[in-house]
């Protein structure tokens, strides 16, 4: 599998949040797909910078470098000033895009949702801005909650934390965003904005990203094969029903279908669009608004992670509620 990190999840949990043995569960904690983290994952670069060896990105060691929250434009401006001043010895600081900031999250940790033993200081248990505008509401930008690992979007004039990043990653895919927007949601010229739409950091997508197979759709960016329809049971189900249904599908076919992890689901998102937040000309039929992942919320283990595909948001759902659809995935 390419360009998708392991979520970090090692435990398995039933629908009531009780830890259970992983074998045969079909959960993220059993399968553990994705690119493994190096050991150690983080390497100090001097006293002020930390290299994430899983992605190649360089982060400020202080996760609250500016000491106070700021609105989105103020965050972009503050990081631009760092870049102009060559702060901490580098001239490529930026506000991270949504995939860059989410890449730090461990789904086997909480308060903060960062890998155990991380070297960062002053991690705030709240929202951190990204440089990626929300396509569904361009007056809002994506942010990540470091207490538990959710990702949603906030109004750009709201006050949240800023965590600068530098360097380039040949692991994380680009988000798909190509336009830039001001704090009122108006399209603006991208030049020197520092926004995701200008920088477009990450691995570029293949021109023909999706290839139809006899029994699914291959994503050439990640190497994953997805079921060609987004409504396997034609109705929303509870989490354990979703896990059981993909197990039955695998037994009935020649492919090892399973419930995707939240990182695998999020890899499908095109941050330039919404309803659904999928790349244009995708071949999938019957795409629904939200999907279960196989990843339990470590913050509250009777919840599991959900991709809200109409918006591109990463949230959670109560496992026993029949609220979300399932979308089977398989390795190539």
ChimeraX attribute file (.defattr): number of C-alpha atoms within 10 A of each C-alpha:
attribute: neighborCount
match mode: 1-to-1
recipient: residues
	/A:1	14
	/A:2	14
	/A:3	20
	/A:4	23
	/A:5	22
	/A:6	21
	/A:7	26
	/A:8	22
	/A:9	22
	/A:10	15
	/A:11	19
	/A:12	23
	/A:13	22
	/A:14	19
	/A:15	18
	/A:16	13
	/A:17	17
	/A:18	10
	/A:19	13
	/A:20	11
	/A:21	12
	/A:22	16
	/A:23	11
	/A:24	9
	/A:25	19
	/A:26	21
	/A:27	26
	/A:28	26
	/A:29	24
	/A:30	17
	/A:31	19
	/A:32	19
	/A:33	20
	/A:34	18
	/A:35	15
	/A:36	14
	/A:37	17
	/A:38	11
	/A:39	9
	/A:40	11
	/A:41	16
	/A:42	21
	/A:43	15
	/A:44	16
	/A:45	13
	/A:46	9
	/A:47	10
	/A:48	15
	/A:49	21
	/A:50	21
	/A:51	20
	/A:52	21
	/A:53	16
	/A:54	21
	/A:55	21
	/A:56	16
	/A:57	20
	/A:58	22
	/A:59	25
	/A:60	22
	/A:61	24
	/A:62	19
	/A:63	18
	/A:64	19
	/A:65	16
	/A:66	15
	/A:67	11
	/A:68	10
	/A:69	17
	/A:70	20
	/A:71	18
	/A:72	30
	/A:73	16
	/A:74	15
	/A:75	25
	/A:76	22
	/A:77	15
	/A:78	19
	/A:79	22
	/A:80	21
	/A:81	15
	/A:82	18
	/A:83	19
	/A:84	13
	/A:85	12
	/A:86	13
	/A:87	13
	/A:88	14
	/A:89	11
	/A:90	14
	/A:91	16
	/A:92	17
	/A:93	25
	/A:94	28
	/A:95	27
	/A:96	27
	/A:97	26
	/A:98	23
	/A:99	21
	/A:100	23
	/A:101	23
	/A:102	21
	/A:103	19
	/A:104	19
	/A:105	23
	/A:106	21
	/A:107	26
	/A:108	21
	/A:109	19
	/A:110	20
	/A:111	15
	/A:112	19
	/A:113	22
	/A:114	24
	/A:115	19
	/A:116	13
	/A:117	9
	/A:118	15
	/A:119	14
	/A:120	18
	/A:121	13
	/A:122	11
	/A:123	20
	/A:124	16
	/A:125	16
	/A:126	16
	/A:127	23
	/A:128	27
	/A:129	30
	/A:130	30
	/A:131	27
	/A:132	31
	/A:133	32
	/A:134	26
	/A:135	24
	/A:136	19
	/A:137	15
	/A:138	21
	/A:139	20
	/A:140	24
	/A:141	25
	/A:142	26
	/A:143	31
	/A:144	24
	/A:145	21
	/A:146	24
	/A:147	19
	/A:148	24
	/A:149	28
	/A:150	20
	/A:151	23
	/A:152	19
	/A:153	25
	/A:154	23
	/A:155	20
	/A:156	23
	/A:157	16
	/A:158	11
	/A:159	18
	/A:160	19
	/A:161	25
	/A:162	29
	/A:163	23
	/A:164	28
	/A:165	23
	/A:166	20
	/A:167	16
	/A:168	16
	/A:169	20
	/A:170	14
	/A:171	17
	/A:172	23
	/A:173	21
	/A:174	24
	/A:175	25
	/A:176	21
	/A:177	22
	/A:178	16
	/A:179	18
	/A:180	23
	/A:181	22
	/A:182	19
	/A:183	17
	/A:184	13
	/A:185	18
	/A:186	10
	/A:187	13
	/A:188	11
	/A:189	12
	/A:190	17
	/A:191	11
	/A:192	9
	/A:193	19
	/A:194	23
	/A:195	26
	/A:196	26
	/A:197	24
	/A:198	17
	/A:199	18
	/A:200	19
	/A:201	22
	/A:202	19
	/A:203	16
	/A:204	14
	/A:205	16
	/A:206	10
	/A:207	8
	/A:208	11
	/A:209	16
	/A:210	21
	/A:211	13
	/A:212	14
	/A:213	12
	/A:214	6
	/A:215	13
	/A:216	19
	/A:217	24
	/A:218	22
	/A:219	21
	/A:220	17
	/A:221	21
	/A:222	20
	/A:223	18
	/A:224	21
	/A:225	23
	/A:226	26
	/A:227	20
	/A:228	22
	/A:229	18
	/A:230	20
	/A:231	18
	/A:232	18
	/A:233	14
	/A:234	12
	/A:235	12
	/A:236	20
	/A:237	21
	/A:238	19
	/A:239	29
	/A:240	18
	/A:241	16
	/A:242	26
	/A:243	22
	/A:244	14
	/A:245	20
	/A:246	23
	/A:247	19
	/A:248	13
	/A:249	16
	/A:250	15
	/A:251	12
	/A:252	11
	/A:253	10
	/A:254	9
	/A:255	16
	/A:256	16
	/A:257	24
	/A:258	28
	/A:259	28
	/A:260	28
	/A:261	27
	/A:262	24
	/A:263	23
	/A:264	24
	/A:265	25
	/A:266	22
	/A:267	21
	/A:268	18
	/A:269	23
	/A:270	21
	/A:271	27
	/A:272	22
	/A:273	19
	/A:274	18
	/A:275	15
	/A:276	19
	/A:277	22
	/A:278	23
	/A:279	18
	/A:280	10
	/A:281	9
	/A:282	13
	/A:283	12
	/A:284	16
	/A:285	11
	/A:286	11
	/A:287	18
	/A:288	21
	/A:289	17
	/A:290	24
	/A:291	27
	/A:292	32
	/A:293	31
	/A:294	29
	/A:295	30
	/A:296	32
	/A:297	27
	/A:298	23
	/A:299	18
	/A:300	14
	/A:301	20
	/A:302	20
	/A:303	24
	/A:304	25
	/A:305	26
	/A:306	28
	/A:307	27
	/A:308	24
	/A:309	23
	/A:310	18
	/A:311	24
	/A:312	30
	/A:313	22
	/A:314	22
	/A:315	20
	/A:316	22
	/A:317	22
	/A:318	20
	/A:319	25
	/A:320	17
	/A:321	14
	/A:322	16
	/A:323	16
	/A:324	23
	/A:325	24
	/A:326	32
	/A:327	25
	/A:328	28
	/A:329	24
	/A:330	19
	/A:331	15
	/A:332	15
